[in-house]
Amino acid sequence: MVYVYVLLSLKDRKFYTGYTDDLRRRFNEHRRGTVFATKSRRPFKLIYYEACLSQKDAKERELYLKTAWGKRYLKHRLKNYLNKNPMR
């Protein structure tokens, strides 16, 4: 399995989207600050993930979720969570 995941930065309230074959390991790397792209945006919450059967599918899904349409999809999909924890 390959996982597409979305983190919410509690610092800037923005999403970070990525993919990995080991979701726990990758999330811990983000939390510890060993990922260059996110180390200045810690702490994070894992707010969404999907499992894909291939890396190609996961990469395509990641790219979609990074588009305006994908972000709109996530905000709609997570509206109950985000309403309880409003974005700025």
PDB file of N, CA, C and O in Angstrom:
ATOM      1  N   MET A   1       0.838  -1.188   0.000  1.00  0.00           N
ATOM      2  CA  MET A   1       0.000   0.000   0.000  1.00  0.00           C
ATOM      3  C   MET A   1       0.878   1.245   0.000  1.00  0.00           C
ATOM      4  O   MET A   1       1.961   1.274   0.583  1.00  0.00           O
ATOM      5  N   VAL A   2       0.376   2.254  -0.666  1.00  0.00           N
ATOM      6  CA  VAL A   2       1.013   3.560  -0.672  1.00  0.00           C
ATOM      7  C   VAL A   2      -0.053   4.550  -0.197  1.00  0.00           C
ATOM      8  O   VAL A   2      -1.191   4.519  -0.663  1.00  0.00           O
ATOM      9  N   TYR A   3       0.322   5.410   0.718  1.00  0.00           N
ATOM     10  CA  TYR A   3      -0.634   6.318   1.348  1.00  0.00           C
ATOM     11  C   TYR A   3      -0.421   7.749   0.878  1.00  0.00           C
ATOM     12  O   TYR A   3       0.709   8.233   0.806  1.00  0.00           O
ATOM     13  N   VAL A   4      -1.520   8.414   0.561  1.00  0.00           N
ATOM     14  CA  VAL A   4      -1.534   9.854   0.316  1.00  0.00           C
ATOM     15  C   VAL A   4      -2.039  10.451   1.621  1.00  0.00           C
ATOM     16  O   VAL A   4      -3.033   9.978   2.172  1.00  0.00           O
ATOM     17  N   TYR A   5      -1.376  11.475   2.120  1.00  0.00           N
ATOM     18  CA  TYR A   5      -1.759  12.016   3.418  1.00  0.00           C
ATOM     19  C   TYR A   5      -1.784  13.540   3.390  1.00  0.00           C
ATOM     20  O   TYR A   5      -1.128  14.186   2.573  1.00  0.00           O
ATOM     21  N   VAL A   6      -2.563  14.084   4.308  1.00  0.00           N
ATOM     22  CA  VAL A   6      -2.664  15.537   4.444  1.00  0.00           C
ATOM     23  C   VAL A   6      -2.421  15.866   5.911  1.00  0.00           C
ATOM     24  O   VAL A   6      -3.064  15.323   6.810  1.00  0.00           O
ATOM     25  N   LEU A   7      -1.486  16.760   6.120  1.00  0.00           N
ATOM     26  CA  LEU A   7      -1.197  17.269   7.462  1.00  0.00           C
ATOM     27  C   LEU A   7      -1.746  18.680   7.575  1.00  0.00           C
ATOM     28  O   LEU A   7      -1.782  19.421   6.592  1.00  0.00           O
ATOM     29  N   LEU A   8      -2.167  19.045   8.757  1.00  0.00           N
ATOM     30  CA  LEU A   8      -2.563  20.416   9.048  1.00  0.00           C
ATOM     31  C   LEU A   8      -1.524  21.000   9.981  1.00  0.00           C
ATOM     32  O   LEU A   8      -1.301  20.492  11.080  1.00  0.00           O
ATOM     33  N   SER A   9      -0.888  22.075   9.532  1.00  0.00           N
ATOM     34  CA  SER A   9       0.075  22.757  10.386  1.00  0.00           C
ATOM     35  C   SER A   9      -0.685  23.550  11.443  1.00  0.00           C
ATOM     36  O   SER A   9      -1.533  24.377  11.108  1.00  0.00           O
ATOM     37  N   LEU A  10      -0.392  23.307  12.693  1.00  0.00           N
ATOM     38  CA  LEU A  10      -1.030  24.061  13.768  1.00  0.00           C
ATOM     39  C   LEU A  10      -0.400  25.439  13.921  1.00  0.00           C
ATOM     40  O   LEU A  10      -0.919  26.288  14.647  1.00  0.00           O
ATOM     41  N   LYS A  11       0.709  25.659  13.244  1.00  0.00           N
ATOM     42  CA  LYS A  11       1.385  26.951  13.286  1.00  0.00           C
ATOM     43  C   LYS A  11       0.775  27.933  12.286  1.00  0.00           C
ATOM     44  O   LYS A  11       0.420  29.054  12.651  1.00  0.00           O
ATOM     45  N   ASP A  12       0.654  27.510  11.022  1.00  0.00           N
ATOM     46  CA  ASP A  12       0.134  28.428  10.003  1.00  0.00           C
ATOM     47  C   ASP A  12      -1.239  28.030   9.471  1.00  0.00           C
ATOM     48  O   ASP A  12      -1.794  28.715   8.612  1.00  0.00           O
ATOM     49  N   ARG A  13      -1.798  26.910   9.983  1.00  0.00           N
ATOM     50  CA  ARG A  13      -3.133  26.425   9.619  1.00  0.00           C
ATOM     51  C   ARG A  13      -3.277  26.093   8.139  1.00  0.00           C
ATOM     52  O   ARG A  13      -4.371  26.182   7.583  1.00  0.00           O
ATOM     53  N   LYS A  14      -2.166  25.709   7.496  1.00  0.00           N
ATOM     54  CA  LYS A  14      -2.191  25.329   6.086  1.00  0.00           C
ATOM     55  C   LYS A  14      -1.945  23.829   5.971  1.00  0.00           C
ATOM     56  O   LYS A  14      -1.404  23.187   6.871  1.00  0.00           O
ATOM     57  N   PHE A  15      -2.368  23.296   4.822  1.00  0.00           N
ATOM     58  CA  PHE A  15      -2.209  21.878   4.546  1.00  0.00           C
ATOM     59  C   PHE A  15      -0.829  21.580   3.988  1.00  0.00           C
ATOM     60  O   PHE A  15      -0.208  22.421   3.338  1.00  0.00           O
ATOM     61  N   TYR A  16      -0.364  20.375   4.250  1.00  0.00           N
ATOM     62  CA  TYR A  16       0.792  19.795   3.558  1.00  0.00           C
ATOM     63  C   TYR A  16       0.338  18.428   3.066  1.00  0.00           C
ATOM     64  O   TYR A  16      -0.189  17.632   3.843  1.00  0.00           O
ATOM     65  N   THR A  17       0.539  18.152   1.785  1.00  0.00           N
ATOM     66  CA  THR A  17       0.111  16.894   1.186  1.00  0.00           C
ATOM     67  C   THR A  17       1.322  16.133   0.682  1.00  0.00           C
ATOM     68  O   THR A  17       2.214  16.718   0.066  1.00  0.00           O
ATOM     69  N   GLY A  18       1.361  14.834   0.939  1.00  0.00           N
ATOM     70  CA  GLY A  18       2.461  13.999   0.476  1.00  0.00           C
ATOM     71  C   GLY A  18       1.999  12.567   0.300  1.00  0.00           C
ATOM     72  O   GLY A  18       0.826  12.250   0.495  1.00  0.00           O
ATOM     73  N   TYR A  19       2.943  11.698  -0.073  1.00  0.00           N
ATOM     74  CA  TYR A  19       2.640  10.265  -0.154  1.00  0.00           C
ATOM     75  C   TYR A  19       3.836   9.470   0.331  1.00  0.00           C
ATOM     76  O   TYR A  19       4.976   9.931   0.273  1.00  0.00           O
ATOM     77  N   THR A  20       3.554   8.257   0.815  1.00  0.00           N
ATOM     78  CA  THR A  20       4.585   7.416   1.409  1.00  0.00           C
ATOM     79  C   THR A  20       4.107   5.969   1.456  1.00  0.00           C
ATOM     80  O   THR A  20       2.910   5.694   1.374  1.00  0.00           O
ATOM     81  N   ASP A  21       5.056   5.053   1.589  1.00  0.00           N
ATOM     82  CA  ASP A  21       4.679   3.657   1.773  1.00  0.00           C
ATOM     83  C   ASP A  21       4.678   3.269   3.256  1.00  0.00           C
ATOM     84  O   ASP A  21       4.329   2.139   3.598  1.00  0.00           O
ATOM     85  N   ASP A  22       5.062   4.192   4.132  1.00  0.00           N
ATOM     86  CA  ASP A  22       5.061   3.942   5.580  1.00  0.00           C
ATOM     87  C   ASP A  22       4.557   5.199   6.283  1.00  0.00           C
ATOM     88  O   ASP A  22       5.337   6.084   6.635  1.00  0.00           O
ATOM     89  N   LEU A  23       3.259   5.262   6.479  1.00  0.00           N
ATOM     90  CA  LEU A  23       2.625   6.473   6.997  1.00  0.00           C
ATOM     91  C   LEU A  23       3.095   6.827   8.406  1.00  0.00           C
ATOM     92  O   LEU A  23       3.334   8.002   8.685  1.00  0.00           O
ATOM     93  N   ARG A  24       3.233   5.872   9.281  1.00  0.00           N
ATOM     94  CA  ARG A  24       3.675   6.172  10.657  1.00  0.00           C
ATOM     95  C   ARG A  24       5.084   6.751  10.684  1.00  0.00           C
ATOM     96  O   ARG A  24       5.348   7.746  11.359  1.00  0.00           O
ATOM     97  N   ARG A  25       5.985   6.113   9.940  1.00  0.00           N
ATOM     98  CA  ARG A  25       7.364   6.598   9.890  1.00  0.00           C
ATOM     99  C   ARG A  25       7.409   8.019   9.339  1.00  0.00           C
ATOM    100  O   ARG A  25       8.085   8.886   9.892  1.00  0.00           O
ATOM    101  N   ARG A  26       6.679   8.252   8.237  1.00  0.00           N
ATOM    102  CA  ARG A  26       6.727   9.570   7.596  1.00  0.00           C
ATOM    103  C   ARG A  26       6.131  10.644   8.494  1.00  0.00           C
ATOM    104  O   ARG A  26       6.671  11.747   8.579  1.00  0.00           O
ATOM    105  N   PHE A  27       5.020  10.336   9.169  1.00  0.00           N
ATOM    106  CA  PHE A  27       4.427  11.316  10.075  1.00  0.00           C
ATOM    107  C   PHE A  27       5.387  11.639  11.215  1.00  0.00           C
ATOM    108  O   PHE A  27       5.514  12.800  11.604  1.00  0.00           O
ATOM    109  N   ASN A  28       6.057  10.634  11.749  1.00  0.00           N
ATOM    110  CA  ASN A  28       7.041  10.879  12.807  1.00  0.00           C
ATOM    111  C   ASN A  28       8.197  11.737  12.305  1.00  0.00           C
ATOM    112  O   ASN A  28       8.713  12.569  13.051  1.00  0.00           O
ATOM    113  N   GLU A  29       8.610  11.550  11.060  1.00  0.00           N
ATOM    114  CA  GLU A  29       9.658  12.408  10.490  1.00  0.00           C
ATOM    115  C   GLU A  29       9.198  13.860  10.432  1.00  0.00           C
ATOM    116  O   GLU A  29       9.966  14.770  10.744  1.00  0.00           O
ATOM    117  N   HIS A  30       7.957  14.077  10.037  1.00  0.00           N
ATOM    118  CA  HIS A  30       7.414  15.445  10.020  1.00  0.00           C
ATOM    119  C   HIS A  30       7.374  16.013  11.436  1.00  0.00           C
ATOM    120  O   HIS A  30       7.759  17.161  11.657  1.00  0.00           O
ATOM    121  N   ARG A  31       6.912  15.216  12.388  1.00  0.00           N
ATOM    122  CA  ARG A  31       6.803  15.686  13.777  1.00  0.00           C
ATOM    123  C   ARG A  31       8.157  16.041  14.377  1.00  0.00           C
ATOM    124  O   ARG A  31       8.279  17.015  15.120  1.00  0.00           O
ATOM    125  N   ARG A  32       9.180  15.243  14.049  1.00  0.00           N
ATOM    126  CA  ARG A  32      10.522  15.483  14.606  1.00  0.00           C
ATOM    127  C   ARG A  32      11.253  16.632  13.906  1.00  0.00           C
ATOM    128  O   ARG A  32      12.266  17.116  14.411  1.00  0.00           O
ATOM    129  N   GLY A  33      10.756  17.068  12.762  1.00  0.00           N
ATOM    130  CA  GLY A  33      11.406  18.159  12.049  1.00  0.00           C
ATOM    131  C   GLY A  33      12.520  17.716  11.127  1.00  0.00           C
ATOM    132  O   GLY A  33      13.381  18.524  10.779  1.00  0.00           O
ATOM    133  N   THR A  34      12.532  16.449  10.717  1.00  0.00           N
ATOM    134  CA  THR A  34      13.593  15.963   9.834  1.00  0.00           C
ATOM    135  C   THR A  34      13.235  16.094   8.354  1.00  0.00           C
ATOM    136  O   THR A  34      14.030  15.731   7.487  1.00  0.00           O
ATOM    137  N   VAL A  35      12.040  16.614   8.065  1.00  0.00           N
ATOM    138  CA  VAL A  35      11.629  16.863   6.676  1.00  0.00           C
ATOM    139  C   VAL A  35      11.835  18.349   6.399  1.00  0.00           C
ATOM    140  O   VAL A  35      11.184  19.197   7.009  1.00  0.00           O
ATOM    141  N   PHE A  36      12.734  18.654   5.484  1.00  0.00           N
ATOM    142  CA  PHE A  36      13.105  20.044   5.207  1.00  0.00           C
ATOM    143  C   PHE A  36      11.890  20.910   4.860  1.00  0.00           C
ATOM    144  O   PHE A  36      11.779  22.044   5.326  1.00  0.00           O
ATOM    145  N   ALA A  37      10.986  20.374   4.046  1.00  0.00           N
ATOM    146  CA  ALA A  37       9.850  21.158   3.559  1.00  0.00           C
ATOM    147  C   ALA A  37       8.884  21.565   4.664  1.00  0.00           C
ATOM    148  O   ALA A  37       8.128  22.522   4.497  1.00  0.00           O
ATOM    149  N   THR A  38       8.896  20.856   5.788  1.00  0.00           N
ATOM    150  CA  THR A  38       7.894  21.145   6.822  1.00  0.00           C
ATOM    151  C   THR A  38       8.467  21.483   8.191  1.00  0.00           C
ATOM    152  O   THR A  38       7.710  21.776   9.115  1.00  0.00           O
ATOM    153  N   LYS A  39       9.782  21.448   8.339  1.00  0.00           N
ATOM    154  CA  LYS A  39      10.319  21.586   9.702  1.00  0.00           C
ATOM    155  C   LYS A  39      10.006  22.926  10.350  1.00  0.00           C
ATOM    156  O   LYS A  39       9.935  23.004  11.576  1.00  0.00           O
ATOM    157  N   SER A  40       9.817  23.979   9.569  1.00  0.00           N
ATOM    158  CA  SER A  40       9.513  25.290  10.148  1.00  0.00           C
ATOM    159  C   SER A  40       8.015  25.495  10.375  1.00  0.00           C
ATOM    160  O   SER A  40       7.604  26.543  10.874  1.00  0.00           O
ATOM    161  N   ARG A  41       7.201  24.508  10.017  1.00  0.00           N
ATOM    162  CA  ARG A  41       5.748  24.647  10.136  1.00  0.00           C
ATOM    163  C   ARG A  41       5.159  23.763  11.222  1.00  0.00           C
ATOM    164  O   ARG A  41       3.937  23.640  11.313  1.00  0.00           O
ATOM    165  N   ARG A  42       5.996  23.144  12.048  1.00  0.00           N
ATOM    166  CA  ARG A  42       5.537  22.263  13.111  1.00  0.00           C
ATOM    167  C   ARG A  42       4.827  23.044  14.196  1.00  0.00           C
ATOM    168  O   ARG A  42       5.084  24.237  14.351  1.00  0.00           O
ATOM    169  N   PRO A  43       3.942  22.415  14.952  1.00  0.00           N
ATOM    170  CA  PRO A  43       3.512  21.022  14.975  1.00  0.00           C
ATOM    171  C   PRO A  43       2.411  20.750  13.939  1.00  0.00           C
ATOM    172  O   PRO A  43       1.810  21.670  13.385  1.00  0.00           O
ATOM    173  N   PHE A  44       2.169  19.451  13.699  1.00  0.00           N
ATOM    174  CA  PHE A  44       1.194  19.005  12.713  1.00  0.00           C
ATOM    175  C   PHE A  44       0.186  18.052  13.318  1.00  0.00           C
ATOM    176  O   PHE A  44       0.431  17.410  14.340  1.00  0.00           O
ATOM    177  N   LYS A  45      -0.979  17.979  12.642  1.00  0.00           N
ATOM    178  CA  LYS A  45      -1.957  16.930  12.907  1.00  0.00           C
ATOM    179  C   LYS A  45      -2.182  16.213  11.587  1.00  0.00           C
ATOM    180  O   LYS A  45      -2.306  16.853  10.543  1.00  0.00           O
ATOM    181  N   LEU A  46      -2.235  14.906  11.628  1.00  0.00           N
ATOM    182  CA  LEU A  46      -2.615  14.123  10.462  1.00  0.00           C
ATOM    183  C   LEU A  46      -4.135  14.186  10.393  1.00  0.00           C
ATOM    184  O   LEU A  46      -4.819  13.685  11.286  1.00  0.00           O
ATOM    185  N   ILE A  47      -4.673  14.803   9.330  1.00  0.00           N
ATOM    186  CA  ILE A  47      -6.124  15.000   9.269  1.00  0.00           C
ATOM    187  C   ILE A  47      -6.795  14.162   8.187  1.00  0.00           C
ATOM    188  O   ILE A  47      -8.022  14.060   8.158  1.00  0.00           O
ATOM    189  N   TYR A  48      -5.998  13.553   7.285  1.00  0.00           N
ATOM    190  CA  TYR A  48      -6.615  12.797   6.203  1.00  0.00           C
ATOM    191  C   TYR A  48      -5.577  11.888   5.571  1.00  0.00           C
ATOM    192  O   TYR A  48      -4.410  12.257   5.441  1.00  0.00           O
ATOM    193  N   TYR A  49      -6.010  10.697   5.179  1.00  0.00           N
ATOM    194  CA  TYR A  49      -5.144   9.840   4.364  1.00  0.00           C
ATOM    195  C   TYR A  49      -5.993   8.886   3.539  1.00  0.00           C
ATOM    196  O   TYR A  49      -7.130   8.572   3.893  1.00  0.00           O
ATOM    197  N   GLU A  50      -5.423   8.437   2.442  1.00  0.00           N
ATOM    198  CA  GLU A  50      -6.045   7.459   1.555  1.00  0.00           C
ATOM    199  C   GLU A  50      -4.997   6.400   1.241  1.00  0.00           C
ATOM    200  O   GLU A  50      -3.804   6.700   1.181  1.00  0.00           O
ATOM    201  N   ALA A  51      -5.434   5.181   1.043  1.00  0.00           N
ATOM    202  CA  ALA A  51      -4.539   4.094   0.646  1.00  0.00           C
ATOM    203  C   ALA A  51      -4.710   3.835  -0.844  1.00  0.00           C
ATOM    204  O   ALA A  51      -5.832   3.768  -1.347  1.00  0.00           O
ATOM    205  N   CYS A  52      -3.592   3.689  -1.546  1.00  0.00           N
ATOM    206  CA  CYS A  52      -3.583   3.378  -2.976  1.00  0.00           C
ATOM    207  C   CYS A  52      -2.815   2.080  -3.187  1.00  0.00           C
ATOM    208  O   CYS A  52      -1.962   1.709  -2.381  1.00  0.00           O
ATOM    209  N   LEU A  53      -3.129   1.404  -4.271  1.00  0.00           N
ATOM    210  CA  LEU A  53      -2.481   0.126  -4.549  1.00  0.00           C
ATOM    211  C   LEU A  53      -1.161   0.290  -5.284  1.00  0.00           C
ATOM    212  O   LEU A  53      -0.363  -0.647  -5.323  1.00  0.00           O
ATOM    213  N   SER A  54      -0.911   1.459  -5.868  1.00  0.00           N
ATOM    214  CA  SER A  54       0.350   1.671  -6.579  1.00  0.00           C
ATOM    215  C   SER A  54       0.898   3.059  -6.287  1.00  0.00           C
ATOM    216  O   SER A  54       0.158   3.982  -5.948  1.00  0.00           O
ATOM    217  N   GLN A  55       2.206   3.182  -6.427  1.00  0.00           N
ATOM    218  CA  GLN A  55       2.845   4.473  -6.222  1.00  0.00           C
ATOM    219  C   GLN A  55       2.386   5.475  -7.272  1.00  0.00           C
ATOM    220  O   GLN A  55       2.209   6.656  -6.972  1.00  0.00           O
ATOM    221  N   LYS A  56       2.193   5.009  -8.500  1.00  0.00           N
ATOM    222  CA  LYS A  56       1.734   5.905  -9.567  1.00  0.00           C
ATOM    223  C   LYS A  56       0.372   6.503  -9.224  1.00  0.00           C
ATOM    224  O   LYS A  56       0.167   7.705  -9.391  1.00  0.00           O
ATOM    225  N   ASP A  57      -0.555   5.683  -8.750  1.00  0.00           N
ATOM    226  CA  ASP A  57      -1.874   6.182  -8.357  1.00  0.00           C
ATOM    227  C   ASP A  57      -1.767   7.175  -7.203  1.00  0.00           C
ATOM    228  O   ASP A  57      -2.447   8.201  -7.195  1.00  0.00           O
ATOM    229  N   ALA A  58      -0.910   6.866  -6.231  1.00  0.00           N
ATOM    230  CA  ALA A  58      -0.745   7.748  -5.076  1.00  0.00           C
ATOM    231  C   ALA A  58      -0.168   9.094  -5.505  1.00  0.00           C
ATOM    232  O   ALA A  58      -0.609  10.139  -5.027  1.00  0.00           O
ATOM    233  N   LYS A  59       0.804   9.074  -6.392  1.00  0.00           N
ATOM    234  CA  LYS A  59       1.417  10.325  -6.840  1.00  0.00           C
ATOM    235  C   LYS A  59       0.407  11.179  -7.605  1.00  0.00           C
ATOM    236  O   LYS A  59       0.362  12.397  -7.429  1.00  0.00           O
ATOM    237  N   GLU A  60      -0.401  10.542  -8.453  1.00  0.00           N
ATOM    238  CA  GLU A  60      -1.426  11.283  -9.186  1.00  0.00           C
ATOM    239  C   GLU A  60      -2.457  11.878  -8.230  1.00  0.00           C
ATOM    240  O   GLU A  60      -2.895  13.013  -8.418  1.00  0.00           O
ATOM    241  N   ARG A  61      -2.845  11.119  -7.207  1.00  0.00           N
ATOM    242  CA  ARG A  61      -3.809  11.615  -6.229  1.00  0.00           C
ATOM    243  C   ARG A  61      -3.222  12.765  -5.424  1.00  0.00           C
ATOM    244  O   ARG A  61      -3.914  13.743  -5.141  1.00  0.00           O
ATOM    245  N   GLU A  62      -1.950  12.655  -5.056  1.00  0.00           N
ATOM    246  CA  GLU A  62      -1.277  13.742  -4.341  1.00  0.00           C
ATOM    247  C   GLU A  62      -1.298  15.012  -5.185  1.00  0.00           C
ATOM    248  O   GLU A  62      -1.634  16.086  -4.685  1.00  0.00           O
ATOM    249  N   LEU A  63      -0.945  14.893  -6.444  1.00  0.00           N
ATOM    250  CA  LEU A  63      -0.928  16.061  -7.322  1.00  0.00           C
ATOM    251  C   LEU A  63      -2.318  16.679  -7.443  1.00  0.00           C
ATOM    252  O   LEU A  63      -2.450  17.903  -7.462  1.00  0.00           O
ATOM    253  N   TYR A  64      -3.349  15.852  -7.524  1.00  0.00           N
ATOM    254  CA  TYR A  64      -4.715  16.372  -7.583  1.00  0.00           C
ATOM    255  C   TYR A  64      -5.066  17.125  -6.302  1.00  0.00           C
ATOM    256  O   TYR A  64      -5.617  18.224  -6.361  1.00  0.00           O
ATOM    257  N   LEU A  65      -4.749  16.539  -5.142  1.00  0.00           N
ATOM    258  CA  LEU A  65      -5.108  17.177  -3.875  1.00  0.00           C
ATOM    259  C   LEU A  65      -4.381  18.500  -3.662  1.00  0.00           C
ATOM    260  O   LEU A  65      -4.798  19.306  -2.831  1.00  0.00           O
ATOM    261  N   LYS A  66      -3.315  18.730  -4.391  1.00  0.00           N
ATOM    262  CA  LYS A  66      -2.583  19.994  -4.289  1.00  0.00           C
ATOM    263  C   LYS A  66      -3.168  21.080  -5.188  1.00  0.00           C
ATOM    264  O   LYS A  66      -2.781  22.243  -5.072  1.00  0.00           O
ATOM    265  N   THR A  67      -4.098  20.723  -6.089  1.00  0.00           N
ATOM    266  CA  THR A  67      -4.719  21.711  -6.962  1.00  0.00           C
ATOM    267  C   THR A  67      -5.823  22.447  -6.212  1.00  0.00           C
ATOM    268  O   THR A  67      -6.204  22.060  -5.107  1.00  0.00           O
ATOM    269  N   ALA A  68      -6.329  23.507  -6.823  1.00  0.00           N
ATOM    270  CA  ALA A  68      -7.450  24.240  -6.225  1.00  0.00           C
ATOM    271  C   ALA A  68      -8.664  23.331  -6.055  1.00  0.00           C
ATOM    272  O   ALA A  68      -9.344  23.385  -5.030  1.00  0.00           O
ATOM    273  N   TRP A  69      -8.940  22.488  -7.069  1.00  0.00           N
ATOM    274  CA  TRP A  69     -10.063  21.551  -6.972  1.00  0.00           C
ATOM    275  C   TRP A  69      -9.836  20.545  -5.854  1.00  0.00           C
ATOM    276  O   TRP A  69     -10.767  20.207  -5.123  1.00  0.00           O
ATOM    277  N   GLY A  70      -8.620  20.073  -5.718  1.00  0.00           N
ATOM    278  CA  GLY A  70      -8.311  19.112  -4.672  1.00  0.00           C
ATOM    279  C   GLY A  70      -8.438  19.708  -3.282  1.00  0.00           C
ATOM    280  O   GLY A  70      -8.944  19.058  -2.367  1.00  0.00           O
ATOM    281  N   LYS A  71      -7.983  20.937  -3.123  1.00  0.00           N
ATOM    282  CA  LYS A  71      -8.114  21.607  -1.818  1.00  0.00           C
ATOM    283  C   LYS A  71      -9.579  21.860  -1.491  1.00  0.00           C
ATOM    284  O   LYS A  71      -9.986  21.763  -0.333  1.00  0.00           O
ATOM    285  N   ARG A  72     -10.371  22.185  -2.513  1.00  0.00           N
ATOM    286  CA  ARG A  72     -11.808  22.370  -2.318  1.00  0.00           C
ATOM    287  C   ARG A  72     -12.443  21.043  -1.889  1.00  0.00           C
ATOM    288  O   ARG A  72     -13.281  21.007  -0.988  1.00  0.00           O
ATOM    289  N   TYR A  73     -12.031  19.957  -2.546  1.00  0.00           N
ATOM    290  CA  TYR A  73     -12.527  18.627  -2.175  1.00  0.00           C
ATOM    291  C   TYR A  73     -12.211  18.328  -0.704  1.00  0.00           C
ATOM    292  O   TYR A  73     -13.082  17.883   0.044  1.00  0.00           O
ATOM    293  N   LEU A  74     -10.965  18.574  -0.297  1.00  0.00           N
ATOM    294  CA  LEU A  74     -10.568  18.293   1.088  1.00  0.00           C
ATOM    295  C   LEU A  74     -11.364  19.139   2.075  1.00  0.00           C
ATOM    296  O   LEU A  74     -11.814  18.629   3.101  1.00  0.00           O
ATOM    297  N   LYS A  75     -11.540  20.403   1.781  1.00  0.00           N
ATOM    298  CA  LYS A  75     -12.287  21.271   2.700  1.00  0.00           C
ATOM    299  C   LYS A  75     -13.731  20.815   2.818  1.00  0.00           C
ATOM    300  O   LYS A  75     -14.321  20.885   3.896  1.00  0.00           O
ATOM    301  N   HIS A  76     -14.308  20.344   1.704  1.00  0.00           N
ATOM    302  CA  HIS A  76     -15.677  19.824   1.752  1.00  0.00           C
ATOM    303  C   HIS A  76     -15.708  18.484   2.497  1.00  0.00           C
ATOM    304  O   HIS A  76     -16.587  18.253   3.328  1.00  0.00           O
ATOM    305  N   ARG A  77     -14.761  17.618   2.202  1.00  0.00           N
ATOM    306  CA  ARG A  77     -14.694  16.285   2.815  1.00  0.00           C
ATOM    307  C   ARG A  77     -14.479  16.374   4.321  1.00  0.00           C
ATOM    308  O   ARG A  77     -14.989  15.544   5.073  1.00  0.00           O
ATOM    309  N   LEU A  78     -13.731  17.369   4.760  1.00  0.00           N
ATOM    310  CA  LEU A  78     -13.373  17.525   6.173  1.00  0.00           C
ATOM    311  C   LEU A  78     -14.136  18.665   6.849  1.00  0.00           C
ATOM    312  O   LEU A  78     -13.710  19.166   7.889  1.00  0.00           O
ATOM    313  N   LYS A  79     -15.259  19.072   6.262  1.00  0.00           N
ATOM    314  CA  LYS A  79     -15.938  20.272   6.756  1.00  0.00           C
ATOM    315  C   LYS A  79     -16.341  20.178   8.223  1.00  0.00           C
ATOM    316  O   LYS A  79     -16.253  21.172   8.944  1.00  0.00           O
ATOM    317  N   ASN A  80     -16.781  19.005   8.682  1.00  0.00           N
ATOM    318  CA  ASN A  80     -17.158  18.890  10.096  1.00  0.00           C
ATOM    319  C   ASN A  80     -15.955  19.073  11.006  1.00  0.00           C
ATOM    320  O   ASN A  80     -16.042  19.761  12.023  1.00  0.00           O
ATOM    321  N   TYR A  81     -14.835  18.461  10.647  1.00  0.00           N
ATOM    322  CA  TYR A  81     -13.617  18.616  11.440  1.00  0.00           C
ATOM    323  C   TYR A  81     -13.129  20.058  11.407  1.00  0.00           C
ATOM    324  O   TYR A  81     -12.799  20.632  12.445  1.00  0.00           O
ATOM    325  N   LEU A  82     -13.084  20.641  10.211  1.00  0.00           N
ATOM    326  CA  LEU A  82     -12.561  21.998  10.074  1.00  0.00           C
ATOM    327  C   LEU A  82     -13.466  23.032  10.716  1.00  0.00           C
ATOM    328  O   LEU A  82     -12.984  24.071  11.166  1.00  0.00           O
ATOM    329  N   ASN A  83     -14.778  22.771  10.770  1.00  0.00           N
ATOM    330  CA  ASN A  83     -15.685  23.694  11.446  1.00  0.00           C
ATOM    331  C   ASN A  83     -15.458  23.697  12.951  1.00  0.00           C
ATOM    332  O   ASN A  83     -15.638  24.721  13.611  1.00  0.00           O
ATOM    333  N   LYS A  84     -15.061  22.545  13.493  1.00  0.00           N
ATOM    334  CA  LYS A  84     -14.754  22.463  14.911  1.00  0.00           C
ATOM    335  C   LYS A  84     -13.378  23.058  15.223  1.00  0.00           C
ATOM    336  O   LYS A  84     -13.125  23.513  16.338  1.00  0.00           O
ATOM    337  N   ASN A  85     -12.497  23.047  14.225  1.00  0.00           N
ATOM    338  CA  ASN A  85     -11.131  23.549  14.358  1.00  0.00           C
ATOM    339  C   ASN A  85     -10.889  24.533  13.199  1.00  0.00           C
ATOM    340  O   ASN A  85     -10.151  24.210  12.269  1.00  0.00           O
ATOM    341  N   PRO A  86     -11.498  25.721  13.244  1.00  0.00           N
ATOM    342  CA  PRO A  86     -11.514  26.612  12.074  1.00  0.00           C
ATOM    343  C   PRO A  86     -10.136  26.983  11.548  1.00  0.00           C
ATOM    344  O   PRO A  86      -9.186  27.185  12.305  1.00  0.00           O
ATOM    345  N   MET A  87     -10.060  27.067  10.221  1.00  0.00           N
ATOM    346  CA  MET A  87      -8.855  27.544   9.550  1.00  0.00           C
ATOM    347  C   MET A  87      -8.888  29.070   9.620  1.00  0.00           C
ATOM    348  O   MET A  87      -9.957  29.669   9.738  1.00  0.00           O
ATOM    349  N   ARG A  88      -7.737  29.682   9.549  1.00  0.00           N
ATOM    350  CA  ARG A  88      -7.698  31.152   9.552  1.00  0.00           C
ATOM    351  C   ARG A  88      -7.955  31.669   8.167  1.00  0.00           C
ATOM    352  O   ARG A  88      -7.965  32.881   7.952  1.00  0.00           O
TER     353      ARG A  88
END
